[in-house]
C-alpha cells in the first residue's frame, strides 16, 4: 500500500469511527472501506453470502482479514 492509499484508509477509518454500540456504521472491510450498512444495503432481503459479497463488493480483496473474521461480524449484519 503506498503512502496516498494509507492516507485515504486513515481518513476512512476516522470518518467511520463510531461508538462500539452503533452497529449500523461499523467498518467491516478497511481495505475497500465497506461498512456494515453498506453490506445491509447491498444484500437487502437476500441471505448474507460471503462469496457474493466478495465478488460484487470486492470484500476481502485487500488483506482478507474481513473474510477471515466473517464469523465475528456476520451476526451484526
Backbone as JSON, one array per atom type, in Angstrom:
{
  "sequence": "XXXXXXXXXXXXXXXXXXXXXXXXXXXXXXXXXXXXXXXXXXXXXXXXXXXXXXXXXXXXXXXXXXXXXXXXXXXXX",
  "N": [[0.85, -1.17, 0.0], [0.66, 2.13, -0.94], [1.78, 5.45, 0.13], [-0.22, 7.4, -0.33], [-2.55, 5.81, -0.53], [-2.56, 4.79, 2.04], [-3.06, 7.13, 3.5], [-5.66, 7.7, 2.61], [-7.01, 5.47, 3.64], [-6.67, 5.9, 6.37], [-8.15, 8.28, 6.66], [-10.7, 7.29, 5.99], [-11.1, 5.49, 8.1], [-11.23, 7.29, 10.23], [-13.53, 8.73, 9.56], [-15.49, 6.76, 9.73], [-15.35, 5.94, 12.31], [-17.0, 5.09, 15.15], [-19.2, 4.89, 18.01], [-18.9, 1.88, 19.83], [-21.27, 0.52, 20.2], [-22.9, 1.27, 18.14], [-24.01, -0.37, 15.76], [-24.7, -0.04, 13.09], [-22.83, 1.38, 11.61], [-20.32, 0.24, 11.69], [-17.11, -0.58, 10.46], [-16.36, -3.06, 8.23], [-14.69, -4.05, 6.17], [-11.7, -2.75, 5.88], [-9.84, -2.27, 3.86], [-11.32, -1.94, 1.49], [-13.08, -0.12, 2.38], [-15.71, -0.81, 3.36], [-18.68, -0.74, 5.02], [-20.81, -2.05, 7.69], [-23.37, -1.15, 7.18], [-23.22, -0.66, 4.44], [-23.1, -3.28, 3.5], [-25.57, -4.28, 4.43], [-27.29, -2.65, 2.89], [-26.61, -3.54, 0.36], [-27.27, -6.31, 0.31], [-29.95, -6.31, 0.94], [-32.97, -7.94, 1.25], [-31.98, -10.4, 0.8], [-30.12, -13.42, 1.56], [-27.2, -13.39, 3.59], [-24.25, -13.8, 1.97], [-21.03, -14.69, 1.73], [-19.38, -15.23, -0.5], [-20.7, -13.96, -2.6], [-20.64, -11.3, -1.72], [-17.9, -10.91, -1.79], [-17.41, -11.1, -4.52], [-19.13, -9.11, -5.69], [-18.84, -6.73, -4.14], [-16.18, -6.63, -3.75], [-15.22, -7.35, -1.32], [-12.79, -8.32, 0.93], [-10.73, -8.35, -0.88], [-8.38, -7.11, -0.39], [-6.43, -7.2, 2.27], [-7.71, -9.4, 3.36], [-8.55, -9.86, 5.98], [-11.15, -9.33, 6.83], [-12.62, -11.35, 5.67], [-11.5, -13.55, 6.92], [-12.43, -13.03, 9.46], [-15.14, -13.37, 9.35], [-17.08, -14.84, 10.83], [-17.19, -13.39, 13.17], [-18.34, -10.87, 12.56], [-20.64, -11.31, 11.02], [-23.12, -11.79, 12.31], [-23.84, -9.31, 13.19], [-24.76, -7.99, 11.05]],
  "CA": [[0.0, 0.0, 0.0], [1.5, 3.33, -0.99], [1.5, 6.48, 1.13], [-1.52, 8.01, -0.63], [-3.59, 4.85, -0.15], [-2.56, 4.73, 3.5], [-3.74, 8.34, 3.96], [-7.09, 7.52, 2.35], [-7.51, 4.49, 4.59], [-6.72, 6.58, 7.66], [-9.3, 9.17, 6.61], [-11.91, 6.47, 6.03], [-11.25, 4.98, 9.46], [-11.67, 8.4, 11.07], [-14.92, 9.05, 9.21], [-16.39, 5.68, 10.14], [-15.14, 5.6, 13.72], [-18.22, 5.37, 15.9], [-19.41, 4.19, 19.27], [-18.89, 0.43, 19.63], [-22.65, 0.03, 20.21], [-23.59, 1.7, 16.93], [-23.67, -1.43, 14.83], [-25.02, 0.32, 11.72], [-21.74, 2.06, 10.93], [-19.05, -0.45, 11.86], [-16.34, -0.87, 9.26], [-16.09, -4.48, 8.1], [-13.53, -4.21, 5.29], [-10.95, -1.5, 5.87], [-9.15, -2.09, 2.57], [-12.28, -1.47, 0.5], [-13.94, 0.84, 3.09], [-17.07, -1.32, 3.32], [-19.26, -0.75, 6.37], [-21.93, -2.97, 7.9], [-24.53, -0.59, 6.5], [-23.03, -0.92, 3.01], [-23.46, -4.68, 3.27], [-27.03, -4.36, 4.58], [-27.91, -2.02, 1.72], [-26.34, -4.37, -0.82], [-27.97, -7.6, 0.31], [-31.4, -6.12, 1.06], [-33.65, -9.04, 1.94], [-31.31, -11.65, 0.44], [-29.29, -14.05, 2.58], [-25.81, -12.97, 3.63], [-23.41, -14.79, 1.29], [-19.69, -14.14, 1.65], [-18.83, -15.33, -1.85], [-21.34, -12.91, -3.41], [-20.07, -10.02, -1.27], [-16.53, -10.84, -2.29], [-17.46, -10.87, -5.97], [-19.82, -7.89, -6.06], [-18.33, -5.56, -3.42], [-14.72, -6.8, -3.62], [-14.93, -7.59, 0.09], [-11.7, -9.26, 1.14], [-9.75, -8.36, -1.97], [-7.15, -6.48, 0.09], [-5.67, -8.04, 3.21], [-8.56, -10.57, 3.63], [-8.87, -10.07, 7.4], [-12.6, -9.32, 6.98], [-13.07, -12.69, 5.3], [-11.06, -14.43, 7.99], [-13.21, -12.72, 10.66], [-16.55, -13.4, 8.95], [-17.92, -15.34, 11.93], [-17.29, -12.35, 14.2], [-19.17, -9.72, 12.17], [-21.84, -11.65, 10.24], [-24.34, -11.69, 13.11], [-24.15, -7.89, 13.38], [-25.36, -7.52, 9.81]],
  "C": [[0.9, 1.23, 0.0], [1.03, 4.38, 0.02], [0.13, 7.13, 0.92], [-2.67, 7.09, -0.21], [-3.7, 4.73, 1.37], [-3.28, 5.95, 4.09], [-5.25, 8.23, 3.77], [-7.72, 6.54, 3.34], [-7.63, 5.11, 5.98], [-7.91, 7.52, 7.73], [-10.61, 8.4, 6.71], [-12.15, 5.93, 7.43], [-11.76, 6.08, 10.38], [-13.12, 8.75, 10.81], [-15.9, 8.01, 9.73], [-16.22, 5.27, 11.59], [-16.37, 6.04, 14.5], [-18.22, 4.61, 17.2], [-19.51, 2.69, 19.0], [-20.3, -0.15, 19.59], [-23.43, 0.42, 18.96], [-23.27, 0.72, 15.81], [-24.0, -1.12, 13.38], [-23.83, 0.85, 10.95], [-20.41, 1.34, 10.98], [-18.39, -0.8, 10.54], [-15.96, -2.35, 9.26], [-14.8, -4.71, 7.31], [-12.81, -2.87, 5.18], [-10.29, -1.24, 4.51], [-10.07, -1.5, 1.51], [-13.27, -0.46, 1.1], [-15.41, 0.44, 3.01], [-17.58, -1.44, 4.76], [-20.36, -1.81, 6.46], [-23.16, -2.47, 7.16], [-24.42, -0.78, 4.99], [-23.46, -2.33, 2.66], [-24.96, -4.86, 3.39], [-27.74, -3.81, 3.35], [-27.75, -2.9, 0.49], [-27.17, -5.65, -0.84], [-29.49, -7.44, 0.39], [-32.02, -7.26, 1.85], [-33.03, -10.4, 1.61], [-30.48, -12.17, 1.62], [-27.85, -13.55, 2.46], [-24.93, -14.08, 3.06], [-22.04, -14.17, 1.04], [-19.11, -14.18, 0.24], [-19.42, -14.26, -2.78], [-20.79, -11.55, -3.02], [-18.65, -9.84, -1.78], [-16.51, -10.5, -3.78], [-18.02, -9.49, -6.31], [-19.28, -6.62, -5.4], [-16.81, -5.55, -3.3], [-14.29, -6.93, -2.17], [-13.82, -8.63, 0.2], [-10.65, -9.27, 0.06], [-8.45, -7.64, -1.6], [-6.4, -7.46, 0.98], [-6.4, -9.32, 3.6], [-8.89, -10.78, 5.1], [-10.38, -10.08, 7.63], [-13.19, -10.69, 6.64], [-12.7, -13.68, 6.4], [-11.87, -14.23, 9.27], [-14.71, -12.72, 10.41], [-17.46, -13.83, 10.09], [-18.14, -14.28, 13.0], [-18.25, -11.23, 13.82], [-20.47, -10.07, 11.48], [-23.14, -11.5, 11.04], [-24.75, -10.24, 13.38], [-24.82, -7.28, 12.16], [-26.82, -7.84, 9.88]]
}
